[in-house]
Amino acid sequence: MNWKIHVLYLGDITLPKGMGTMGLDLNLVFPAPYLAFLLESGDRRIMVDTGIHSRFIVDGKAWAGAPAKGGESFLLEAMKKHQTSPEEVEAVLYTHLHNDHAGNSHLFPKALHVFHYDEWNELINPLPSMCIRQDFDPAVIPILEKFRCRKVVGDGDFTDGIRYYHTPGHTIGGLTFAIDTTDGPYVIPGDIINIYQNLFPKTTWMLGLDGKRADITPAPERYGPLGVPSAILYDHYAWYRSIWKIRGLLKTPKHLLPCHDPAICGKTFPGDRIDLDIPE
């Protein structure tokens, strides 16, 4: 089975790029989109992630006082543009359960909700550092407890044309999804890879949400060939192992769909092109 992937814009948060690429371009500030992915094949609809809930955005600001916008209305409007409603979604797949990825799970009471077994345990028993950053939304716990849920372990097939892979590092139960299309599999890695430079360290420019090009610093040799870690990782050893795993899933660099990169916002794959010169 081949799927279409619609990348949904669910708002954005304005942060220094250095939050997503450790030590690089600390003075470059840009709006990073909150994204979700609507998978479509025939009359089947599946969501990957659900964006941030509006309760985490107060007076136009989110974590650390960063300017932000988002919430339920953004998700509903994005789905409406693709003639889809939450009632039509058969399953919601979560790359992880952070508040900006699982915040609107309540909109899908009829769906099956799929996440990693370890991710649930981290949600209900977070580290103190996770509480400082408010990584998880405690309000999601009673919601998911009432819904049909599937806690997966390891790697496996979810349904025809959709596979999941355990890729910890950003969280203990992070999942990467490989989605079959007529152009080969596209890979959705969650926040293991926020933007393309996390996997391709020699990238020299990126696109903003306004479509304008911004020059960025290619990683120095000391970063190594594997990638550039973000500043929000809880297990760097696991992150590097996950990076190797994701590299093995990719047909080309442009088959990667990073979960906060403006370059893919609002696009549909296969079909749209990513206007980036990504060094392999």
C-alpha positions, 0 to 999 in steps of 0.5 A: 500500500502506498500513502500520501503524506500531508505535512500540517502546520500547527503553529510555531515557536520562535527560538534560537537555532542553537537549541536544535543544533548544539552550539551552532548559530546561537544568534540566529532566531527563527520560527520553528513550526509545530508539525503533524502528518496526515497519512492518506491512502484511499479512504484510510486516514492516519495521523502522526502526532497532534501538535501542542495544546493551547493551554501551553501557550499563554499570552502568545508565549510558550516554554521559556517565554518564547513567542509561539502560537498553536492549539486545537484550532490549528490542527482542525483547520489544517485537517479541514484543508485536506477535507478530513475530520478527526472522526475519519482518523483510524489511528494516531501514531506518536513519535513521542509524547512531548506536549508539542506532539501529543497535546491534541490527542483528545480530538481523536476519541475514536482512533487507536493511539499508538506509542512506545511502551517506554514512552508511556512510563516516562510520561507518567514518571518524568525526570525532574529535568523534564518537569523543569522544561514541562516536556510532558503534558500531564493532562494527556494521561487520563485522556489516553487511559480512556482511549484504545491504545497500543504500546509497542516495543522494538521495531515492527509493522503497524499496517500495510506500508507503515513501519515503526522503529524504536529510536531513543535519545530525545526520549526513551520511547521515541519512534521513527515511522517509515511510510511507503509512497509511490516514490519510496519510503519517507521517514518521519523521525520525531525530535531525534531530528528537528531539522535537516542539519541534525542528520546532515552536518555540512548543510550550509543554509535552511529555509524559513517559514517565510520561504526565505533562505538563511545561511547557517554554519556547517558543523566543524570536524569535531562534530563528526560525520554522523550529525549535529545533536540538539540541546534537548537530548536525554541519552546521547549514546542512544541518540547516535545509535538512532542516527545510524538506524535512521540513515539506514532507512533513507532512500535519499536525504530528501526522503527525510521529514524532520519534525520541526523543519520549515522546509517541509511545512505545508507540503505533500509527499510525494509530489512537492519538492524540497528546495534544499541542497543537502550534502550527503 
